Amino acid sequence: MNDNIEHAYQEWSKQPNLPENIVLDLRQLKNAPDKQEDAFGTFLSFGTAGMRGIMGAGTNRMNIYTVRQAAEGLASFMDTLDEATRKRGVAISFDSRYHSKEFAHESAKVLGYHDIPTFVFDDIRPTPELSFAVRHLHTYAGIMITASHNPKQYNGFKIYGEDGGQMPPKESDLITSYIRKNSDLFAIHVKPEQALREAKIMNLIGEDVDIDYLDNVKTVNIDHNLINTVGKDMKFVYSPLHGTGKVIARRALEEAGFSNYVVVPEQTIADPEFPTTPFPNPEFPQAFDLARKLGKKVSADVLIASDPDADRLGAAVRQPDGSYQLLSGNQIASVLLNYILSAKKKAGSLPDNGTIVKSIVSTDLAVKIAADYGVTTNNVLTGFKFIAEAIHHYETKHDHTFLFGFEESFGYLIKPFVRDKDAIQTVLLLAEVAAYYKSQGKTLYDGVQEMFKKYGYYAEKTIAKEFDGLDGKDKMAHIMSELRDNPLTEFNGHKVISHADYASSTLTDRDGQQKPIDLPKSNVLKYWLDDETWLAVRPSGTEPKVKFYLEVVDKNQEAVDAKLASDVDALDKVIEQLVKN
């Protein structure tokens, strides 16, 4: 084992007053050199999405010391700002995971040592409400302690900027530089919580912000007459998957007029063990196992689930045979968009300069729907902060009206009083869409099928290849390098008609002609084929994975399913070859 790793382990082991969980973890690592290497061989990566990792002892783990280091980086950066800006302070929220509240309070104690005010939620709250709180309280920044939809072993630290979106790259890079300067994790100062409370530097928030957030959420629904009639009788199931949605979503639904829904009781307990679903991710069918049973029992039209920090939302729709089919993130986004635009057109409130914003790896079906209503589409890089930046631009320049934003990874934003994906807003609107189709004697499944018949049958697949261990980043970099050195010219019998390298901001056509891409540089590649298929590749910003995105379109469901299956097989072979090289 590397001497540096052994030294780091020993340094941690001899520290006084370590938390009990850290002491226990160090004991378990004592005779496990491979695990020691993973825990102490590197530092948690801190990027524009913050940091995320397994909880435990070590520099590559989420614990009070790495959290303090991150908070110290933010504090050191804020110390360079003018006093009025610095004194606006930081809003802090946390989810239902182990140590989340502890990490939130440790962050406040570090910031408090620098005399930076904090506004800490009194209990678990969703990520979108933290985004709202930053804007509502006019703080300079926000911290969200969450690992979103990861398994129970994980936690994370996300920093938000003053617009309520995740901290922009420029500021995030500066904060990262300050974080790295504080290499001695045990030398970071904190101030006692009681002293901070008495001095009103650390302040608790909760119901006061809830009320204002919910008042804004009430504006999300479009057809209140529909909700007051059909919506009251429509039955659906909701699950917060043991997370923060339990705090706000039910209040939002009841205040909107949806009274005939049922919750999954076992999953409405805020439990960091996530005992009913080891992967609390609404992308996964198994997350809906209990909702399906309850849905069949009560004859629910739709099943809805939010992830533990309630920024992502998934749904399953009842099919003609009574079973439930999970919708993809792209399908949910498309059916929401279709309803928003049709309802606004019917109400005469569709603006002439309307636009939607989506990530470059999200469905082109949305582009077709938007164009049909005279609405433009703005494609941005992956990461909801880029959608937030686009909204800020529209509000500043007054050149477009934001109507909807989404990412294929089950994240949607309807109204921009929040600047991150918001499952609370989405559960209200999706319930309204289901009520709309019920008013026509149809289900949400029928609505999706109608959309496909009109605009084309779209299907997609995301394959995530994991690269764990200390050499994982090198393997991921090698794959991207291989694709850049040897660009795809054809895929599964179809020609590549153009490809984009967002790292060099260039789009190249089949004749080799290049033109610039007006987006920030990013480590993403995308290929367009001659049959409307597209393929994209990017390393994850928060996990040791390379993600491969594939979308196909065809004339009917049978054809698109066959096409997707064939392309997935071809993509598997491409990935296998890339890993071998």
C-alpha positions as CSV (number, residue, x, y, z in Angstrom):
1,M,0.0,0.0,0.0
2,N,1.1,3.5,-0.8
3,D,3.0,5.1,2.2
4,N,1.0,8.4,1.8
5,I,-2.2,6.5,2.2
6,E,-0.9,4.7,5.3
7,H,0.2,8.0,6.7
8,A,-3.1,9.6,6.0
9,Y,-4.9,6.7,7.7
10,Q,-2.7,7.0,10.8
11,E,-3.2,10.8,10.9
12,W,-7.0,10.3,11.0
13,S,-6.7,7.5,13.5
14,K,-4.8,9.6,16.1
15,Q,-7.2,12.6,16.0
16,P,-9.0,13.3,19.3
17,N,-12.7,13.6,19.6
18,L,-13.6,11.9,16.4
19,P,-17.3,11.2,15.9
20,E,-18.3,7.6,16.8
21,N,-19.2,6.7,13.2
22,I,-15.8,7.8,12.0
23,V,-14.0,5.8,14.7
24,L,-16.0,2.7,13.8
25,D,-15.2,3.1,10.1
26,L,-11.5,3.5,10.8
27,R,-11.5,0.3,12.7
28,Q,-13.2,-1.5,9.8
29,L,-10.5,0.0,7.4
30,K,-7.6,-1.1,9.6
31,N,-7.0,-4.4,7.9
32,A,-8.6,-3.6,4.5
33,P,-5.8,-2.0,2.3
34,D,-8.0,-1.8,-0.8
35,K,-10.7,0.1,1.1
36,Q,-8.1,2.3,2.7
37,E,-6.7,3.2,-0.7
38,D,-10.2,4.2,-1.9
39,A,-10.9,6.2,1.2
40,F,-7.6,8.1,1.5
41,G,-6.0,7.8,-2.0
42,T,-7.6,10.9,-3.4
43,F,-10.0,13.8,-2.5
44,L,-13.7,14.0,-3.2
45,S,-14.1,15.7,-6.5
46,F,-15.7,19.2,-6.2
47,G,-17.2,20.6,-9.4
48,T,-20.0,22.8,-10.6
49,A,-22.5,20.3,-9.1
50,G,-20.7,20.3,-5.8
51,M,-19.5,17.0,-4.3
52,R,-21.1,13.6,-3.7
53,G,-19.7,10.4,-2.2
54,I,-20.0,7.5,0.2
55,M,-20.2,8.5,3.8
56,G,-17.3,7.4,6.1
57,A,-13.8,8.2,7.2
58,G,-11.3,9.5,4.7
59,T,-10.5,12.4,2.3
60,N,-12.5,10.6,-0.4
61,R,-15.6,10.3,1.8
62,M,-18.5,12.5,3.0
63,N,-17.9,13.3,6.6
64,I,-18.0,16.3,8.9
65,Y,-14.4,17.2,8.0
66,T,-14.8,17.1,4.2
67,V,-18.1,19.1,4.6
68,R,-16.3,21.6,6.8
69,Q,-13.6,21.9,4.1
70,A,-16.2,22.6,1.4
71,A,-18.0,25.2,3.7
72,E,-14.6,26.8,4.5
73,G,-14.0,27.1,0.7
74,L,-17.3,28.9,0.3
75,A,-16.6,31.1,3.4
76,S,-13.1,32.0,2.1
77,F,-14.6,33.0,-1.3
78,M,-17.4,35.1,0.4
79,D,-14.7,36.9,2.5
80,T,-13.4,38.4,-0.8
81,L,-16.8,40.0,-1.5
82,D,-17.9,43.4,-0.3
83,E,-19.4,43.5,3.2
84,A,-23.0,44.1,2.1
85,T,-23.0,41.1,-0.2
86,R,-21.2,38.9,2.3
87,K,-23.8,39.8,5.0
88,R,-26.6,38.6,2.8
89,G,-25.5,35.1,4.0
90,V,-26.3,31.6,3.0
91,A,-29.5,29.5,3.1
92,I,-29.0,25.8,4.0
93,S,-31.3,22.8,3.7
94,F,-30.9,19.1,4.0
95,D,-32.6,15.8,3.1
96,S,-33.5,12.7,5.0
97,R,-30.2,10.9,4.7
98,Y,-27.9,9.8,7.5
99,H,-25.9,12.8,8.8
100,S,-27.6,15.3,6.5
101,K,-28.8,17.6,9.4
102,E,-25.4,17.2,11.0
103,F,-23.6,18.3,7.8
104,A,-26.0,21.2,7.4
105,H,-25.3,22.5,10.9
106,E,-21.5,21.9,10.6
107,S,-21.6,24.1,7.4
108,A,-23.4,26.8,9.4
109,K,-20.8,26.6,12.2
110,V,-18.0,27.1,9.7
111,L,-19.7,30.0,8.0
112,G,-20.6,31.4,11.4
113,Y,-16.9,31.4,12.4
114,H,-16.4,33.8,9.5
115,D,-19.3,35.9,10.8
116,I,-21.4,35.0,7.7
117,P,-25.1,34.7,8.5
118,T,-26.9,31.5,7.8
119,F,-30.6,30.6,7.4
120,V,-31.0,26.9,8.2
121,F,-34.2,25.0,7.7
122,D,-35.5,23.5,10.9
123,D,-36.1,20.1,9.3
124,I,-35.8,18.3,6.0
125,R,-36.9,20.3,2.9
126,P,-36.7,19.7,-0.8
127,T,-33.9,21.0,-3.0
128,P,-36.3,23.2,-5.0
129,E,-37.4,24.9,-1.8
130,L,-33.8,25.6,-1.0
131,S,-33.5,27.2,-4.4
132,F,-36.6,29.3,-3.7
133,A,-35.3,30.3,-0.2
134,V,-32.1,31.7,-1.7
135,R,-34.2,33.9,-4.0
136,H,-36.8,34.7,-1.4
137,L,-34.4,35.6,1.4
138,H,-32.0,37.3,-1.1
139,T,-29.1,35.4,0.3
140,Y,-25.8,35.3,-1.7
141,A,-25.6,31.5,-1.8
142,G,-27.3,28.3,-0.7
143,I,-26.1,24.9,0.4
144,M,-28.2,21.7,-0.1
145,I,-27.0,18.6,1.7
146,T,-28.3,15.7,-0.4
147,A,-27.2,12.8,-2.6
148,S,-30.4,13.1,-4.5
149,H,-31.4,9.6,-5.8
150,N,-28.2,7.7,-4.9
151,P,-28.3,4.7,-2.5
152,K,-28.3,5.2,1.3
153,Q,-24.5,5.0,1.6
154,Y,-24.1,8.4,-0.2
155,N,-24.5,12.0,0.7
156,G,-23.6,15.2,-1.0
157,F,-23.0,19.0,-0.8
158,K,-24.4,21.3,-3.4
159,I,-23.8,25.1,-3.6
160,Y,-26.3,27.5,-5.1
161,G,-25.8,31.0,-6.4
162,E,-27.7,34.1,-5.7
163,D,-30.2,33.5,-8.6
164,G,-31.2,30.2,-7.0
165,G,-29.5,28.1,-9.6
166,Q,-26.4,25.9,-8.9
167,M,-23.3,28.1,-8.6
168,P,-22.0,29.2,-12.0
169,P,-18.7,27.6,-13.2
170,K,-16.6,30.8,-12.7
171,E,-17.6,31.2,-9.0
172,S,-17.6,27.4,-8.5
173,D,-14.0,27.2,-9.8
174,L,-12.9,29.9,-7.4
175,I,-14.6,28.2,-4.5
176,T,-12.9,24.9,-5.5
177,S,-9.5,26.7,-5.4
178,Y,-10.2,27.9,-1.9
179,I,-11.3,24.4,-0.8
180,R,-8.0,22.9,-2.0
181,K,-6.0,25.5,-0.1
182,N,-7.5,24.2,3.2
183,S,-5.8,20.8,3.0
184,D,-5.6,20.3,6.8
185,L,-9.2,19.1,7.4
186,F,-8.7,19.1,11.1
187,A,-7.6,22.7,11.4
188,I,-10.8,24.2,10.1
189,H,-12.5,26.4,12.7
190,V,-16.1,26.2,13.7
191,K,-18.1,28.3,16.2
192,P,-20.4,26.8,18.7
193,E,-24.0,26.6,17.5
194,Q,-25.5,28.1,20.6
195,A,-23.3,31.1,20.4
196,L,-24.2,31.6,16.7
197,R,-27.9,31.3,17.6
198,E,-27.7,33.8,20.4
199,A,-25.9,36.2,18.2
200,K,-28.5,35.7,15.5
201,I,-25.8,34.7,13.0
202,M,-27.3,31.2,12.6
203,N,-31.1,31.5,12.1
204,L,-33.7,28.8,11.7
205,I,-36.3,29.0,9.0
206,G,-39.2,26.7,8.1
207,E,-42.9,27.4,8.0
208,D,-42.4,31.0,7.1
209,V,-40.6,30.0,3.9
210,D,-43.0,27.0,3.3
211,I,-46.0,29.4,3.1
212,D,-44.4,31.7,0.5
213,Y,-43.1,28.7,-1.5
214,L,-46.6,27.1,-1.5
215,D,-48.2,30.4,-2.5
216,N,-46.0,30.4,-5.6
217,V,-46.6,26.7,-6.3
218,K,-50.4,27.5,-6.5
219,T,-49.6,29.4,-9.7
220,V,-48.4,26.3,-11.6
221,N,-51.8,24.8,-12.4
222,I,-53.5,26.2,-15.5
223,D,-57.1,25.0,-15.6
224,H,-58.6,25.4,-12.1
225,N,-62.1,24.6,-13.3
226,L,-60.8,21.2,-14.5
227,I,-59.2,20.5,-11.1
228,N,-62.3,21.6,-9.2
229,T,-64.5,19.2,-11.2
230,V,-62.6,16.2,-12.6
231,G,-59.5,16.6,-10.4
232,K,-61.5,16.1,-7.2
233,D,-62.6,12.6,-8.4
234,M,-59.4,11.5,-10.2
235,K,-57.5,8.9,-8.1
236,F,-53.7,8.7,-8.2
237,V,-50.9,7.5,-6.0
238,Y,-48.0,9.5,-4.7
239,S,-44.8,8.4,-3.1
240,P,-42.0,10.6,-1.7
241,L,-39.7,7.6,-1.6
242,H,-38.8,8.2,2.1
243,G,-37.7,11.7,1.4
244,T,-38.4,15.4,1.6
245,G,-41.5,15.3,-0.7
246,K,-43.5,14.2,2.4
247,V,-43.1,17.7,3.9
248,I,-44.5,19.8,1.0
249,A,-46.0,17.8,-1.8
250,R,-49.2,16.7,0.1
251,R,-49.8,20.3,1.2
252,A,-49.4,21.5,-2.3
253,L,-51.8,18.9,-3.7
254,E,-54.5,19.6,-1.1
255,E,-54.2,23.4,-1.5
256,A,-54.5,23.0,-5.3
257,G,-57.7,21.0,-4.9
258,F,-56.5,17.4,-5.4
259,S,-58.2,15.5,-2.6
260,N,-58.7,12.0,-4.0
261,Y,-55.1,10.8,-4.0
262,V,-53.4,8.3,-1.8
263,V,-49.9,8.1,-0.5
264,V,-47.7,5.0,-0.2
265,P,-47.7,4.8,3.6
266,E,-44.5,2.8,4.0
267,Q,-42.6,5.3,1.7
268,T,-44.0,8.4,3.4
269,I,-41.7,7.7,6.4
270,A,-38.5,9.9,6.1
271,D,-36.1,6.9,6.5
272,P,-32.4,7.2,5.6
273,E,-32.3,3.4,5.2
274,F,-34.7,3.6,2.3
275,P,-36.0,0.1,3.4
276,T,-38.5,-0.4,0.7
277,T,-36.3,0.5,-2.2
278,P,-32.5,0.3,-2.1
279,F,-32.3,2.6,-5.1
280,P,-34.7,5.6,-4.3
281,N,-34.7,6.7,-7.9
282,P,-38.0,7.2,-9.8
283,E,-36.2,6.3,-13.0
284,F,-36.2,2.7,-11.8
285,P,-39.3,0.4,-12.1
286,Q,-38.6,-1.2,-8.7
287,A,-39.1,2.2,-7.0
288,F,-42.8,1.8,-7.9
289,D,-43.3,-1.8,-6.6
290,L,-45.4,-0.6,-3.6
291,A,-47.1,2.1,-5.6
292,R,-48.2,-0.5,-8.2
293,K,-49.8,-2.7,-5.5
294,L,-51.6,0.3,-4.0
295,G,-52.5,1.6,-7.4
296,K,-54.2,-1.6,-8.4
297,K,-56.0,-1.8,-5.1
298,V,-57.5,1.7,-5.5
299,S,-57.7,1.7,-9.4
300,A,-55.4,4.7,-9.7
301,D,-55.0,6.4,-13.1
302,V,-51.4,7.3,-12.5
303,L,-48.6,6.6,-10.0
304,I,-46.2,9.5,-9.2
305,A,-43.0,9.4,-7.2
306,S,-40.4,12.0,-6.3
307,D,-36.8,11.2,-5.3
308,P,-35.5,11.8,-1.8
309,D,-34.7,15.5,-2.3
310,A,-37.8,16.1,-4.4
311,D,-36.1,17.6,-7.4
312,R,-36.8,14.6,-9.8
313,L,-40.1,13.0,-10.5
314,G,-41.1,9.8,-12.2
315,A,-44.5,8.4,-13.2
316,A,-46.2,5.2,-14.3
317,V,-49.5,5.3,-16.2
318,R,-52.3,2.7,-16.2
319,Q,-52.6,0.8,-19.5
320,P,-55.8,-0.7,-21.0
321,D,-55.1,-4.1,-19.3
322,G,-54.8,-2.4,-15.8
323,S,-51.1,-2.8,-15.5
324,Y,-48.8,0.3,-15.1
325,Q,-46.1,1.4,-17.5
326,L,-43.2,3.5,-16.4
327,L,-42.8,6.7,-18.5
328,S,-39.3,7.9,-19.4
329,G,-38.2,11.4,-18.4
330,N,-38.5,12.5,-22.0
331,Q,-42.1,11.2,-22.2
332,I,-43.1,12.9,-19.0
333,A,-41.5,16.2,-20.2
334,S,-43.2,15.9,-23.6
335,V,-46.7,15.2,-22.3
336,L,-46.3,18.1,-19.8
337,L,-45.1,20.4,-22.6
338,N,-47.9,19.4,-25.0
339,Y,-50.5,20.2,-22.3
340,I,-48.9,23.5,-21.2
341,L,-48.9,24.8,-24.8
342,S,-52.3,23.5,-25.8
343,A,-53.9,24.8,-22.5
344,K,-52.3,28.2,-22.9
345,K,-53.3,28.4,-26.5
346,K,-56.9,27.6,-25.6
347,A,-56.8,30.2,-22.8
348,G,-55.3,32.8,-25.1
349,S,-52.2,33.2,-22.9
350,L,-49.6,31.7,-25.2
351,P,-47.0,34.4,-25.7
352,D,-45.6,35.3,-29.1
353,N,-42.0,35.0,-27.9
354,G,-42.4,31.8,-25.9
355,T,-39.5,29.4,-25.6
356,I,-38.6,26.2,-23.9
357,V,-35.2,25.2,-22.6
358,K,-33.8,21.6,-22.6
359,S,-30.5,19.9,-22.4
360,I,-28.6,18.7,-25.5
361,V,-29.2,15.1,-24.5
362,S,-33.0,15.4,-24.1
363,T,-35.6,14.4,-26.6
364,D,-36.1,16.1,-30.0
365,L,-39.9,15.3,-29.6
366,A,-40.1,18.4,-27.5
367,V,-38.7,20.5,-30.4
368,K,-41.4,19.2,-32.7
369,I,-44.2,19.9,-30.2
370,A,-42.9,23.4,-29.4
371,A,-42.5,24.3,-33.1
372,D,-46.1,23.2,-33.8
373,Y,-47.2,26.0,-31.4
374,G,-44.8,28.6,-32.7
375,V,-42.5,28.2,-29.7
376,T,-38.7,28.1,-30.0
377,T,-36.4,25.7,-28.3
378,N,-33.1,26.6,-26.6
379,N,-30.7,23.6,-26.3
380,V,-28.2,24.0,-23.4
381,L,-25.5,21.9,-21.8
382,T,-26.5,19.2,-19.2
383,G,-27.0,20.6,-15.8
384,F,-30.0,22.6,-14.6
385,K,-27.8,25.6,-13.9
386,F,-27.6,26.2,-17.6
387,I,-31.4,26.3,-17.8
388,A,-31.3,28.7,-14.9
389,E,-28.8,30.9,-16.7
390,A,-31.1,31.0,-19.8
391,I,-34.1,32.1,-17.6
392,H,-32.0,34.9,-16.1
393,H,-31.0,36.0,-19.7
394,Y,-34.7,36.1,-20.7
395,E,-35.6,38.1,-17.7
396,T,-32.8,40.6,-18.3
397,K,-33.1,41.0,-22.1
398,H,-36.9,40.5,-22.3
399,D,-36.4,38.8,-25.6
400,H,-38.2,35.5,-24.8
401,T,-40.8,34.2,-22.3
402,F,-39.8,31.0,-20.5
403,L,-42.5,28.4,-20.7
404,F,-40.9,25.1,-19.6
405,G,-37.5,23.6,-18.9
406,F,-36.4,20.0,-18.6
407,E,-33.7,17.4,-18.6
408,E,-34.2,13.8,-19.7
409,S,-33.0,12.7,-16.2
410,F,-36.5,13.2,-14.8
411,G,-36.0,16.9,-14.0
412,Y,-38.6,19.6,-14.9
413,L,-39.3,23.2,-14.2
414,I,-42.7,24.9,-14.9
415,K,-42.5,28.3,-13.2
416,P,-39.1,30.0,-12.7
417,F,-39.7,31.2,-9.0
418,V,-37.3,28.2,-8.5
419,R,-34.1,27.8,-10.5
420,D,-33.6,24.1,-10.3
421,K,-35.7,21.1,-11.2
422,D,-38.8,20.9,-9.0
423,A,-40.8,17.8,-8.4
424,I,-43.3,19.6,-6.2
425,Q,-44.4,21.9,-9.1
426,T,-44.4,18.9,-11.4
427,V,-46.6,16.6,-9.3
428,L,-49.3,19.3,-9.5
429,L,-49.1,19.8,-13.2
430,L,-48.9,16.1,-14.0
431,A,-52.0,15.5,-11.9
432,E,-53.8,18.2,-13.9
433,V,-52.7,16.6,-17.2
434,A,-54.1,13.3,-16.0
435,A,-57.3,15.0,-15.0
436,Y,-57.5,16.5,-18.5
437,Y,-57.4,13.2,-20.1
438,K,-59.8,11.7,-17.6
439,S,-62.3,14.4,-18.6
440,Q,-62.2,13.0,-22.1
441,G,-62.7,9.4,-20.9
442,K,-59.0,8.7,-21.4
443,T,-55.9,7.9,-19.3
444,L,-52.5,9.5,-19.4
445,Y,-51.3,6.5,-21.3
446,D,-53.8,7.4,-24.1
447,G,-52.5,11.0,-24.0
448,V,-48.9,9.8,-24.6
449,Q,-50.1,7.6,-27.5
450,E,-52.0,10.5,-29.1
451,M,-48.9,12.6,-28.9
452,F,-46.8,9.9,-30.6
453,K,-49.3,9.5,-33.4
454,K,-49.2,13.2,-34.1
455,Y,-45.4,13.8,-33.9
456,G,-43.8,10.5,-34.3
457,Y,-42.9,7.6,-32.1
458,Y,-39.7,8.4,-30.1
459,A,-37.8,6.0,-27.8
460,E,-34.5,6.4,-26.0
461,K,-32.0,4.6,-23.9
462,T,-29.2,5.8,-21.6
463,I,-26.4,3.4,-20.8
464,A,-24.1,4.3,-17.9
465,K,-20.8,2.5,-17.8
466,E,-19.2,2.7,-14.3
467,F,-15.5,3.2,-13.6
468,D,-14.9,2.8,-9.9
469,G,-11.5,3.0,-8.2
470,L,-8.6,5.4,-8.3
471,D,-8.0,4.8,-12.0
472,G,-11.6,5.3,-12.9
473,K,-11.1,8.9,-14.1
474,D,-8.3,7.8,-16.3
475,K,-10.4,5.2,-18.0
476,M,-13.2,7.7,-18.5
477,A,-10.8,10.2,-20.1
478,H,-9.4,7.4,-22.3
479,I,-12.8,6.6,-23.7
480,M,-13.5,10.3,-24.6
481,S,-10.0,10.6,-26.1
482,E,-10.6,7.4,-28.3
483,L,-13.8,8.9,-29.7
484,R,-12.2,12.2,-30.4
485,D,-9.3,10.6,-32.2
486,N,-11.5,8.2,-34.1
487,P,-14.9,9.9,-34.6
488,L,-17.8,7.7,-35.6
489,T,-18.7,7.9,-39.3
490,E,-21.5,5.3,-39.2
491,F,-23.5,3.5,-36.6
492,N,-25.6,0.3,-37.1
493,G,-25.8,0.7,-40.9
494,H,-26.6,4.5,-40.9
495,K,-24.3,7.3,-41.8
496,V,-23.3,10.1,-39.4
497,I,-24.4,13.3,-41.1
498,S,-22.8,15.6,-38.5
499,H,-21.2,15.4,-35.1
500,A,-20.5,18.0,-32.4
501,D,-17.5,18.2,-30.0
502,Y,-18.7,20.6,-27.2
503,A,-15.2,20.6,-25.7
504,S,-13.9,22.4,-28.8
505,S,-17.3,24.1,-29.5
506,T,-17.3,22.8,-33.1
507,L,-20.0,21.2,-35.3
508,T,-18.7,19.1,-38.2
509,D,-20.8,18.0,-41.2
510,R,-20.3,14.9,-43.3
511,D,-18.1,16.9,-45.7
512,G,-15.8,17.9,-42.9
513,Q,-17.0,21.5,-42.9
514,Q,-17.0,23.1,-39.4
515,K,-18.9,25.8,-37.7
516,P,-18.8,27.1,-34.1
517,I,-21.3,26.1,-31.4
518,D,-22.4,29.0,-29.2
519,L,-22.3,27.1,-25.9
520,P,-19.7,26.9,-23.1
521,K,-17.1,24.3,-23.5
522,S,-18.0,20.9,-22.1
523,N,-16.7,17.3,-22.4
524,V,-19.6,16.0,-24.5
525,L,-19.8,14.4,-28.0
526,K,-22.9,14.1,-30.1
527,Y,-23.6,12.4,-33.4
528,W,-26.6,12.8,-35.7
529,L,-27.5,10.0,-38.2
530,D,-29.3,10.0,-41.5
531,D,-32.5,8.4,-40.0
532,E,-33.1,11.0,-37.2
533,T,-31.3,8.9,-34.7
534,W,-28.8,10.7,-32.4
535,L,-26.1,9.4,-30.0
536,A,-24.3,11.4,-27.3
537,V,-21.5,10.6,-24.9
538,R,-20.5,12.4,-21.7
539,P,-18.8,11.7,-18.4
540,S,-21.1,12.2,-15.4
541,G,-20.4,15.3,-13.4
542,T,-21.2,13.6,-10.0
543,E,-20.5,9.9,-10.4
544,P,-17.7,7.7,-11.9
545,K,-19.7,6.9,-15.0
546,V,-19.6,7.6,-18.7
547,K,-23.1,8.0,-20.0
548,F,-24.2,7.0,-23.6
549,Y,-27.5,8.5,-24.8
550,L,-29.4,7.2,-27.7
551,E,-32.7,8.4,-29.3
552,V,-34.6,6.9,-32.2
553,V,-37.8,7.8,-34.0
554,D,-40.1,5.7,-36.3
555,K,-43.6,5.4,-37.7
556,N,-45.2,3.2,-35.0
557,Q,-44.5,1.7,-31.6
558,E,-43.5,-1.7,-32.9
559,A,-41.0,-0.2,-35.4
560,V,-39.4,2.2,-32.9
561,D,-39.1,-0.6,-30.3
562,A,-37.3,-2.8,-32.8
563,K,-35.1,0.0,-34.0
564,L,-34.1,0.9,-30.4
565,A,-33.3,-2.7,-29.5
566,S,-31.1,-3.0,-32.6
567,D,-29.3,0.2,-31.9
568,V,-28.8,-0.7,-28.2
569,D,-27.1,-3.9,-29.3
570,A,-24.8,-1.9,-31.6
571,L,-24.1,0.6,-28.9
572,D,-23.1,-2.2,-26.5
573,K,-20.5,-3.4,-29.0
574,V,-19.2,0.1,-29.4
575,I,-18.8,0.5,-25.7
576,E,-17.2,-2.9,-25.3
577,Q,-14.6,-1.9,-27.9
578,L,-13.9,1.4,-26.3
579,V,-13.3,-0.2,-22.9
580,K,-10.9,-2.7,-24.5
581,N,-8.8,-0.1,-26.4
